[in-house]
């Protein structure tokens, strides 16, 4: 993985020193909260419902084991012994005290991490496919491109005060695991007719109060042109984007109001102007970055012991059926470590769990760790021969849940338990759904399904692209939960459809129970997933299950 250059090191240390001085001025009263707010947001520090929250960047979701152990140390030293992994592949610490934050940022710098541009109207942490560099279906590891974008966008003088925040996602596979069409810019690796790798460029995606899927701006941009083309897009948005209304300031609205053709024309004009100024230095940098992402030294990996362990250990076999993904190297597998044990908070990891993951990555995973946008931890390179020992080490610490991709593998934002913007709780809803279906014994029968929950209209839980999406709202001071169906975050991306009136908090779990029991009756067989059944049948039979009284009245 990439290691900081001398410039990176000096830059991050200088920013840390600047912020330490800014915090000291705030504590001394030389800065008011209004004056301090833009300074702290530039360094990832939010003021949440009960305390400050520090959001730490994990670029393209990649960590080494030293960094994971440092996150555990920070959690123990200055927080409450845990961290929360987010859908942006970041980690959040929810309880820091303001005087301690400079020490936290210095501790991050000690392991080549920071919190710069995890907030503000700028280009945020670049996200990527969490199986990057390992997936059997991959065209190219997208992380070198993501790292080049990180270097280009960090403290870019033209893009520090954009109309609104700006998010970029990159995938190197035809199977989209980075939700590229829900980002301001999505990049998808492609090969042209000569076999060269470039990227399809998608613009104008985003969720929130006005969910939209991105549109293809160019079907193929060669890597030599990519950075200049991205700069043309962001520069065009910086000029055309609205600044009179923050709800209409995202690039998705700019594209919608001007039309994709007019926006494309403006980008192409800007690209033609600036492309000659890119003299190849970016490609020299990219070549060095690519070398840093060389695959590990894979070892011979016999699988006889793995198959024998699956035959004799039913719990291990169940885990292998849900939490493993095919690896490009024979004898290896990609491991998803679920942070969704039934009844726990999705995405939370204790310091003890973080240290264990780091130890296991060193022992069995070539020292590499990834964070997924689905709020789980990935060990991308594990020999199948080591999987049983790995699994047995995970189970006692609550990390061996066999539910990746199943009903209880729920994405949920922190909601009203933490967030000052939230209008309803998310965490208890996720916990209630997971424990209910475990008690009913239906989770594995229901099979693969994506449930995503947001505690407000900002959609940090990606509910719009869930097979089942749940949005918590405030209706006259009472929590009300709106259900959408049919969303999809993959290469077949779709925005879910609102099915009917919302449900009170204590009605959500019964409503999901009715919905999924109806699915089990309606499906063609165990091979037809929920989303496939929904696409085949349409919303009506599922609406009838959610609102049985209305269905009975219509029948009468």
NORWO-V894823 format. One record per residue. SS is DSSP state (A for helix, B for strand, O for the rest). PSI is psi in radians with two decimals (* if undefined). D_CENTER is the distance of its C-alpha to the mean C-alpha in Angstrom with 1 decimal. Layout:
SS;PSI;D_CENTER
SS;PSI;D_CENTER
This chain:
O;2.94;19.4
O;2.43;20.2
O;2.53;22.5
O;2.45;23.4
O;3.02;26.5
A;-0.65;29.3
A;-0.82;28.1
A;-0.83;24.5
A;-0.84;26.1
A;-0.71;28.6
A;-0.85;26.2
A;-0.70;23.9
A;-0.69;27.0
A;-0.77;28.6
A;-0.68;25.7
A;-0.73;25.7
A;-0.71;29.5
A;-0.78;29.3
A;-0.59;27.0
A;-0.73;29.2
A;-0.66;32.1
A;-0.71;30.3
A;-0.75;29.6
A;-0.72;33.2
A;-0.65;34.4
A;-0.78;32.4
A;-0.63;33.8
A;-0.18;37.3
O;0.07;37.1
O;-0.35;37.4
O;2.35;34.2
O;2.93;33.6
A;-0.67;30.2
A;-0.64;30.1
A;-0.59;30.9
A;-0.49;28.4
A;-0.93;25.5
A;-0.49;24.6
A;-0.75;25.2
A;-0.62;22.9
A;-0.56;20.0
O;-0.30;20.5
O;0.43;19.8
O;0.30;16.8
B;2.04;19.2
B;2.77;19.0
B;1.85;21.7
O;-2.85;20.3
O;-0.73;22.5
O;-0.34;24.2
O;3.09;23.5
B;2.77;21.7
B;2.27;18.1
B;2.12;17.0
B;2.12;13.5
B;2.32;13.4
O;2.33;11.7
O;1.57;10.5
A;2.25;11.1
A;0.50;9.3
A;0.29;8.3
B;2.25;12.0
B;2.63;14.4
B;3.03;18.1
A;-0.56;20.0
A;-0.70;21.8
A;-0.73;18.7
A;-0.71;17.5
A;-0.60;21.0
A;-0.64;21.1
A;-0.68;18.1
A;-0.74;20.2
A;-0.77;23.3
A;-0.75;21.8
A;-0.72;20.8
A;-0.65;24.4
A;-0.69;26.2
A;0.05;24.8
O;-2.63;22.7
O;0.48;23.2
O;0.29;22.3
B;2.91;18.6
B;2.86;15.1
B;2.03;12.0
B;2.37;8.6
O;3.02;6.0
O;-0.13;2.9
O;0.26;3.8
O;0.49;4.6
O;3.10;7.8
B;2.45;10.5
B;2.40;12.8
B;2.10;16.5
O;-0.13;18.0
O;0.53;21.7
O;2.63;22.9
O;2.45;26.3
A;-0.78;26.8
A;-0.36;29.5
A;-0.29;27.3
A;-0.73;24.3
A;-0.64;26.2
A;-0.64;26.7
A;-0.75;23.1
A;-0.65;22.3
A;-0.70;25.2
A;-0.63;24.0
A;-0.77;20.6
A;-0.52;22.8
O;-0.39;24.8
O;0.47;22.0
O;0.86;20.8
O;2.86;17.9
O;-3.14;17.8
O;0.34;16.3
O;2.37;17.5
O;0.53;15.9
O;0.13;13.1
O;3.11;15.1
O;2.95;17.9
O;1.21;18.8
O;-3.09;17.8
B;2.05;15.3
O;-3.08;12.2
O;2.20;10.3
O;2.24;10.0
B;2.83;7.0
B;2.94;8.3
O;2.20;9.1
O;-0.18;8.8
O;0.24;12.4
O;2.40;13.6
O;-0.03;17.2
O;-0.49;18.0
B;2.42;17.4
O;-0.43;20.8
O;0.15;19.9
B;2.36;18.8
O;-0.78;20.9
O;2.54;19.9
O;2.07;17.5
O;-0.11;15.3
A;-0.61;14.7
A;-0.72;18.2
A;-0.73;17.6
A;-0.68;14.3
A;-0.69;16.5
A;-0.74;19.3
A;-0.68;17.2
A;-0.81;16.2
A;-0.73;19.9
A;-0.70;21.1
A;-0.35;19.0
O;2.05;19.5
O;0.47;22.4
O;2.12;23.4
O;-0.47;26.5
O;-0.34;26.2
O;0.46;22.6
O;-0.26;22.5
O;1.08;23.6
O;2.90;22.0
O;-0.61;22.6
O;3.06;19.1
O;2.74;15.7
B;2.24;14.4
O;2.37;11.1
B;2.38;11.3
B;2.53;9.4
B;2.36;11.6
B;2.54;12.4
O;0.16;15.7
B;2.64;16.4
O;-0.48;17.9
O;1.94;15.7
O;1.93;12.5
O;0.26;9.5
O;0.12;7.4
O;0.80;8.3
A;-0.55;10.7
A;-0.03;13.1
A;0.33;11.1
O;2.81;11.0
O;-0.76;14.1
B;2.27;14.6
B;2.38;13.3
B;2.23;15.1
B;2.14;16.1
B;2.44;18.6
B;2.81;22.1
B;2.40;25.6
O;-3.04;28.5
O;-0.32;32.0
O;0.10;32.9
O;0.04;30.0
O;2.50;28.4
B;2.28;24.6
B;-2.80;23.2
B;2.34;20.3
B;2.34;20.2
B;2.12;19.2
B;2.39;17.7
B;2.73;18.0
O;0.33;17.8
O;2.83;14.8
B;2.68;13.2
O;-2.18;13.1
O;-2.70;14.9
O;-0.34;18.6
O;1.42;19.3
O;2.34;16.7
B;2.57;17.4
O;2.46;16.4
O;2.74;16.9
B;2.65;20.2
B;2.11;21.4
B;-0.75;23.1
B;2.32;24.3
B;-0.37;24.2
B;2.17;24.7
B;2.12;24.6
B;2.62;26.0
A;-0.55;24.2
A;-0.42;27.3
A;-0.11;26.7
A;-0.85;22.9
A;-0.71;22.7
A;-0.66;25.7
A;-0.70;24.3
A;-0.73;21.1
A;-0.65;23.4
A;-0.70;25.5
A;-0.89;22.7
A;-0.65;21.6
A;-0.71;25.3
A;-0.78;26.2
A;-0.69;23.6
A;-0.56;24.8
A;-0.73;28.3
A;-0.40;27.8
O;2.53;25.1
O;2.48;26.5
O;0.09;27.1
O;-0.24;29.3
O;1.97;26.7
A;-0.38;23.2
A;-0.22;22.2
A;0.36;23.4
O;-0.15;22.2
O;2.77;19.0
A;-0.46;19.6
A;-0.64;19.2
A;-0.66;22.4
A;-0.80;24.1
A;-0.75;23.7
A;-0.80;24.8
A;-0.56;27.7
A;-0.35;29.0
O;2.54;28.2
A;-0.59;26.4
A;-0.78;29.7
A;-0.68;30.7
A;-0.74;27.3
A;-0.75;27.6
A;-0.74;31.1
A;-0.69;30.3
A;-0.80;27.5
A;-0.64;30.0
A;-0.78;32.7
A;-0.68;30.7
A;-0.76;29.5
A;-0.56;33.2
A;-0.73;34.1
A;-0.30;31.7
A;-0.69;31.4
A;-0.36;34.7
A;-0.22;33.6
O;1.77;31.0
O;0.13;33.5
O;-0.08;31.5
A;-0.64;30.4
A;-0.62;26.7
A;-0.55;27.5
A;-0.77;29.3
A;-0.76;26.4
A;-0.69;24.1
A;-0.72;26.7
A;-0.66;26.6
A;-0.75;22.9
A;-0.66;23.0
A;-0.59;25.7
A;-0.32;23.5
O;0.44;21.0
O;2.50;23.9
O;2.72;23.2
O;2.98;24.6
O;1.59;28.1
O;2.53;27.7
O;2.83;30.5
O;2.39;32.7
O;1.37;31.0
O;2.60;33.5
O;0.09;32.1
A;-0.77;35.2
A;-0.62;34.2
A;-0.83;30.9
A;-0.64;32.6
A;-0.71;35.2
A;-0.69;32.7
A;-0.65;31.1
A;-0.60;34.6
A;-0.27;35.6
O;1.74;32.5
A;-0.64;31.3
A;-0.72;28.4
A;-0.73;27.2
A;-0.75;27.7
A;-0.69;25.6
A;-0.70;22.7
A;-0.48;23.2
A;-0.37;23.1
A;-0.62;19.6
A;0.16;17.7
B;2.55;18.9
B;2.48;18.0
B;2.42;20.7
B;2.66;21.0
O;-0.33;22.9
O;2.17;25.4
O;2.44;28.0
O;0.00;28.1
B;2.85;24.5
B;2.73;21.4
B;2.25;17.7
B;2.22;17.1
B;2.05;14.2
B;1.98;15.1
O;2.25;14.3
O;0.57;13.6
O;0.69;14.9
O;2.44;18.6
O;2.20;20.5
O;-0.08;21.2
O;3.04;18.8
O;2.10;16.0
O;2.23;12.6
O;-0.20;10.6
B;2.45;13.8
B;2.30;15.6
B;2.85;19.1
A;-0.63;20.7
A;-0.73;22.7
A;-0.70;19.9
A;-0.76;18.3
A;-0.69;21.7
A;-0.79;22.2
A;-0.75;19.1
A;-0.77;20.3
A;-0.77;23.8
A;-0.61;22.8
A;-0.67;20.9
A;-0.72;24.1
A;-0.68;26.3
A;-0.20;24.7
O;0.48;21.7
O;0.41;23.1
O;0.25;21.4
B;2.45;17.9
B;2.48;14.7
B;2.63;11.0
B;2.28;7.9
O;2.72;5.6
O;-0.22;2.2
O;0.16;5.6
O;0.59;6.7
O;2.99;9.3
B;2.43;11.2
B;2.32;12.6
B;1.85;16.1
B;-0.36;16.4
B;1.61;20.2
B;2.26;22.4
B;2.40;25.9
A;-0.55;26.7
A;-0.39;29.8
A;-0.06;27.7
A;-0.66;25.5
A;-0.75;28.0
A;-0.70;28.5
A;-0.85;24.7
A;-0.78;24.4
A;-0.49;27.4
A;-0.53;26.1
A;-0.69;22.8
A;-0.85;24.6
O;-0.38;26.6
O;0.25;23.7
O;0.37;21.8
O;0.17;19.3
O;0.38;21.1
O;2.25;20.1
O;1.29;20.4
O;0.23;18.0
O;2.15;15.0
O;-0.02;14.6
O;-3.07;17.3
O;-0.71;17.9
O;-0.06;17.1
O;1.13;13.6
O;2.35;12.5
B;2.28;9.4
B;2.34;11.1
O;2.96;11.0
O;-0.42;13.8
A;-2.75;16.2
A;-0.08;19.8
A;-0.42;20.1
O;-0.75;18.7
O;2.32;17.6
O;-0.34;20.6
O;-0.29;19.3
O;2.60;18.7
O;-0.05;21.5
O;2.90;21.1
O;2.50;19.8
O;-0.78;16.7
A;-0.87;16.9
A;-0.52;20.5
A;-0.80;19.9
A;-0.76;17.2
A;-0.73;19.7
A;-0.74;22.6
A;-0.81;21.3
A;-0.83;20.4
A;-0.58;23.8
A;-0.83;25.8
A;-0.42;24.9
A;-0.79;25.4
A;-0.60;28.8
A;-0.23;29.6
O;0.50;28.9
O;-0.11;27.1
A;-0.83;23.6
A;-0.52;24.5
A;-0.67;26.9
A;-0.64;24.3
O;-2.69;22.2
O;2.21;18.9
O;2.58;17.2
O;1.99;13.9
B;2.27;14.4
B;2.36;12.0
B;2.27;13.5
B;2.48;13.6
O;0.09;16.4
O;3.09;17.3
O;-0.19;17.4
O;-0.28;14.6
O;0.62;12.2
O;-0.36;9.3
O;0.11;9.2
O;0.57;9.1
A;-0.48;12.7
A;-0.51;14.1
A;0.38;12.6
O;2.56;13.3
O;-0.73;16.5
B;2.09;17.5
B;2.46;16.0
B;2.14;17.4
B;2.08;17.8
B;2.24;19.8
B;2.89;22.4
B;2.07;25.5
B;1.74;28.7
O;0.75;31.7
O;0.09;30.3
B;2.39;29.2
B;2.32;25.8
B;2.33;25.4
B;2.08;22.7
B;2.37;22.3
B;2.30;21.3
B;2.63;20.1
B;2.62;20.4
O;0.13;19.7
O;2.82;16.3
B;2.34;14.4
O;0.05;11.1
O;-2.84;12.9
O;-0.28;15.6
O;0.72;17.6
O;2.47;15.4
B;2.58;17.1
O;2.26;17.1
O;2.71;18.4
B;2.26;22.0
B;2.25;23.2
O;-0.53;25.8
O;-2.84;28.1
O;2.76;28.7
O;3.00;26.4
B;2.55;27.1
B;2.82;28.1
A;-0.82;26.0
A;0.00;28.3
A;-0.16;28.4
A;-0.90;24.7
A;-0.81;25.0
A;-0.63;28.4
A;-0.77;27.1
A;-0.61;24.2
A;-0.83;26.9
A;-0.75;29.2
A;-0.83;26.7
A;-0.50;25.7
A;-0.60;29.4
A;-0.72;30.3
A;-0.77;27.8
A;-0.57;29.5
A;-0.54;32.9
A;-0.42;31.9
O;2.73;30.1
O;-0.37;32.3
O;3.09;31.6
O;-0.37;29.0
O;-0.23;27.7
O;2.00;26.6
O;2.96;23.1
A;-0.81;22.5
A;-0.59;20.9
A;-0.72;23.9
A;-0.70;26.3
A;-0.75;25.0
A;-0.58;25.3
A;-0.71;28.8
A;-0.39;30.1
O;3.13;28.5
O;-0.37;27.8
A;-0.84;31.3
A;-0.48;31.7
A;-0.61;28.4
A;-0.71;29.5
A;-0.62;32.8
A;-0.64;31.1
A;-0.61;29.1
O;1.23;32.3
A;-0.58;35.3
A;-0.72;37.8
A;-0.70;37.1
A;-0.69;37.5
A;-0.69;40.7
A;-0.71;42.0
A;-0.67;41.3
A;-0.59;43.1
O;*;46.1
